[in-house]
Amino acid sequence: MRYSALSLLLNGLTGNRNWAPAWREPEPKSHYDVVIVGGGGHGLATAYYLAKVFGVRNVAVLEKGYLGSGNIGRNTTIIRSNYLLPGNNPFYELSMKLWEGLEQDFNFNAMVSQRGVLNLYHSDAQQDAYTRRGNAMRLHGVDAELLDREAVRAKLPFLDFDNARFPIQGGLLQRRGGTVRHDAVAWGYARGADSHGVDVIQHCEVTGIRREGGRAVGVETTRGFIGCNKLALAAAGHSSQVAAMAGLKLPLESHVLQAFVSEGLKPFIDCVVTFGAGHFYVSQSDKGGLVFGGDIDGYNSYAQRGNLATVEHVAEAGKAMIPALSRVRVLRSWGGVMDMSMDGSPIIDRVHLDNLYLNSGWCYGGFKATPASGYCFAHLIARDEPHETAREMRLDRFARGYLIDEKGQGAQPNLH
Ligand SMILES: Cc1cc2nc3c(=O)[nH]c(=O)nc-3n(C[C@H](O)[C@H](O)[C@H](O)COP(=O)(O)OP(=O)(O)OC[C@H]3O[C@@H](n4cnc5c(N)ncnc54)[C@H](O)[C@@H]3O)c2cc1C
């Protein structure tokens, strides 16, 4: 079924009883050309582009829970391509371009909203760093504007410009950045992949990887053995566990990241804004809730909930940036499990078995990467050749010492 204004009208007039399900609920087949482990944003996008762009349609996506139960449905929905390093910038800009055409491409309303992402700076040194980043972006053809203090004040007058410790001097703005409704991205890709023949199989946990002669021949699952010619792992926060089933130890740590949403307020923040003197960022959803978050909880965990010390830290940083936040009531908070890599950058690579492909290490920035990650991973799986924008996202960079250390913080996951 194609969604359109006409289909909306006709279904509205018939009591909304005739909508077709957005995707099928197929029984797993005994064998596929490609099996993808993980029905998050990245796994579903990979399946979609494999089928639509590369013509590989005999594909299954195996998801242990329901679609959207992982980080794709837990993130704070921010998209941007304001990266500094050549190993990252073209990739994230490809993602931004795919976001810009995504809703027309998969015929689904994902509420892509290019409302702008503004990173505040609070010192001369930070201004220099943001100027450098903005220049690098512009050299790569990405939009970037450096705003002075008065330009920021005109946009967001309620910020604490004269905070004695963290006075706001200006900000780096990417106008094409913004937000996208996260779970609609999972649904849109699932529906798109399904319409090209992909089997999206929910409640099917992979419990083992069967290997023969240097190849993965299939996966053991809670719904039986499923064979495959190629096996692709896209399990995000559980990447280390799934890769271990194939005898692979990854340079990743799993950490919790929390997010928060407030009661609904009248519109007052019309972009995404990040604090430069601590870890805090906020945007306002279409329902009026402030959606905000901060740093990861500083310990390894697979629990999808966080700890109070980080809640306090986020509240402090938020209040230092927007004093009025102290009067806002928080409605909900939740956590997701991050696959933190040693340099903060992802891995898209073919690994130690001939037909095993790995997509992981997204840390807390993988939502914005979803379209490019799916596209580049599909390219790698279909052609056994990395896509030109993802060439540096190799697993062996950690052994070779060629890190993509965007933050320049060194090889420590908790610092990225
Ligand atoms: C609170 C929070 C805020 C964030 N904010 C942002 C943001 O604003 N912008 C941004 O760019 N990024 C953000 N992120 C990061 C982003 O959400 C992740 O990097 C990205 O979603 C990870 O890729 P995914 O969508 O494929 O992951 P997931 O949705 O987690 O998909 C992985 C899937 O694999 C499944 N799985 C795991 N093990 C198995 C198994 N054995 N068998 C079968 N299935 C399995 C899981 O159930 C899961 O559904 C945020 C994350 C969190 C938690």
The ligand as an SDF file (V2000), in Angstrom:
LIG
                    3D

 53 58  0  0  0  0  0  0  0  0999 V2000
   19.4650    7.7250   25.3910 C   0  0  0  0  0  0  0  0  0  0  0  0
   20.0950    7.6880   24.0360 C   0  0  0  0  0  0  0  0  0  0  0  0
   20.1810    8.8440   23.2850 C   0  0  0  0  0  0  0  0  0  0  0  0
   20.7780    8.8320   22.0340 C   0  0  0  0  0  0  0  0  0  0  0  0
   20.7310    9.9690   21.2650 N   0  0  0  0  0  0  0  0  0  0  0  0
   21.2190    9.9530   20.0150 C   0  0  0  0  0  0  0  0  0  0  0  0
   21.0590   11.0990   19.1890 C   0  0  0  0  0  0  0  0  0  0  0  0
   20.4250   12.0950   19.5690 O   0  0  0  0  0  0  0  0  0  0  0  0
   21.6060   11.0740   17.9420 N   0  0  0  0  0  0  0  0  0  0  0  0
   22.2960    9.9880   17.4850 C   0  0  0  0  0  0  0  0  0  0  0  0
   22.8170   10.0450   16.3750 O   0  0  0  0  0  0  0  0  0  0  0  0
   22.3940    8.8530   18.2310 N   0  0  0  0  0  0  0  0  0  0  0  0
   21.8690    8.8070   19.4730 C   0  0  0  0  0  0  0  0  0  0  0  0
   21.9380    7.6700   20.2380 N   0  0  0  0  0  0  0  0  0  0  0  0
   22.6570    6.4910   19.7120 C   0  0  0  0  0  0  0  0  0  0  0  0
   21.8350    5.6430   18.7530 C   0  0  0  0  0  0  0  0  0  0  0  0
   20.5490    5.4330   19.2690 O   0  0  0  0  0  0  0  0  0  0  0  0
   22.5480    4.3040   18.5270 C   0  0  0  0  0  0  0  0  0  0  0  0
   23.9080    4.5140   18.1990 O   0  0  0  0  0  0  0  0  0  0  0  0
   21.9100    3.5360   17.3570 C   0  0  0  0  0  0  0  0  0  0  0  0
   20.5070    3.5250   17.4860 O   0  0  0  0  0  0  0  0  0  0  0  0
   22.4590    2.1030   17.3330 C   0  0  0  0  0  0  0  0  0  0  0  0
   22.0500    1.3950   16.1720 O   0  0  0  0  0  0  0  0  0  0  0  0
   20.6630    0.5630   16.0490 P   0  0  0  0  0  0  0  0  0  0  0  0
   19.5560    1.5090   15.7940 O   0  0  0  0  0  0  0  0  0  0  0  0
   20.8430   -0.4540   14.9960 O   0  0  0  0  0  0  0  0  0  0  0  0
   20.5770   -0.0800   17.4850 O   0  0  0  0  0  0  0  0  0  0  0  0
   19.4280   -0.9260   18.1840 P   0  0  0  0  0  0  0  0  0  0  0  0
   18.0790   -0.3260   17.9420 O   0  0  0  0  0  0  0  0  0  0  0  0
   19.8360   -1.1320   19.6010 O   0  0  0  0  0  0  0  0  0  0  0  0
   19.4770   -2.2860   17.3550 O   0  0  0  0  0  0  0  0  0  0  0  0
   20.2070   -3.4400   17.7050 C   0  0  0  0  0  0  0  0  0  0  0  0
   19.2120   -4.5570   17.8190 C   0  0  0  0  0  0  0  0  0  0  0  0
   19.8900   -5.7940   17.9340 O   0  0  0  0  0  0  0  0  0  0  0  0
   19.0420   -6.6440   18.6830 C   0  0  0  0  0  0  0  0  0  0  0  0
   19.8190   -7.7700   19.1760 N   0  0  0  0  0  0  0  0  0  0  0  0
   20.8270   -7.7540   20.0700 C   0  0  0  0  0  0  0  0  0  0  0  0
   21.2730   -9.0020   20.2860 N   0  0  0  0  0  0  0  0  0  0  0  0
   20.5430   -9.8160   19.4900 C   0  0  0  0  0  0  0  0  0  0  0  0
   20.5270  -11.2070   19.2690 C   0  0  0  0  0  0  0  0  0  0  0  0
   21.3510  -12.0390   19.9210 N   0  0  0  0  0  0  0  0  0  0  0  0
   19.6330  -11.7170   18.3730 N   0  0  0  0  0  0  0  0  0  0  0  0
   18.7900  -10.9070   17.6940 C   0  0  0  0  0  0  0  0  0  0  0  0
   18.7470   -9.5740   17.8930 N   0  0  0  0  0  0  0  0  0  0  0  0
   19.6170   -9.0300   18.7620 C   0  0  0  0  0  0  0  0  0  0  0  0
   18.5310   -5.7440   19.7960 C   0  0  0  0  0  0  0  0  0  0  0  0
   17.3560   -6.2500   20.3880 O   0  0  0  0  0  0  0  0  0  0  0  0
   18.3110   -4.4400   19.0390 C   0  0  0  0  0  0  0  0  0  0  0  0
   16.9660   -4.2640   18.6440 O   0  0  0  0  0  0  0  0  0  0  0  0
   21.3360    7.6310   21.5110 C   0  0  0  0  0  0  0  0  0  0  0  0
   21.2370    6.4700   22.2570 C   0  0  0  0  0  0  0  0  0  0  0  0
   20.6000    6.4740   23.5100 C   0  0  0  0  0  0  0  0  0  0  0  0
   20.4540    5.2030   24.2860 C   0  0  0  0  0  0  0  0  0  0  0  0
  1  2  1  0
  2  3  1  0
  2 52  2  0
  3  4  2  0
  4  5  1  0
  4 50  1  0
  5  6  2  0
  6  7  1  0
  6 13  1  0
  7  8  2  0
  7  9  1  0
  9 10  1  0
 10 11  2  0
 10 12  1  0
 12 13  2  0
 13 14  1  0
 14 15  1  0
 14 50  1  0
 15 16  1  0
 16 17  1  0
 16 18  1  0
 18 19  1  0
 18 20  1  0
 20 21  1  0
 20 22  1  0
 22 23  1  0
 23 24  1  0
 24 25  2  0
 24 26  1  0
 24 27  1  0
 27 28  1  0
 28 29  2  0
 28 30  1  0
 28 31  1  0
 31 32  1  0
 32 33  1  0
 33 34  1  0
 33 48  1  0
 34 35  1  0
 35 36  1  0
 35 46  1  0
 36 37  1  0
 36 45  1  0
 37 38  2  0
 38 39  1  0
 39 40  1  0
 39 45  2  0
 40 41  1  0
 40 42  2  0
 42 43  1  0
 43 44  2  0
 44 45  1  0
 46 47  1  0
 46 48  1  0
 48 49  1  0
 50 51  2  0
 51 52  1  0
 52 53  1  0
M  END
$$$$
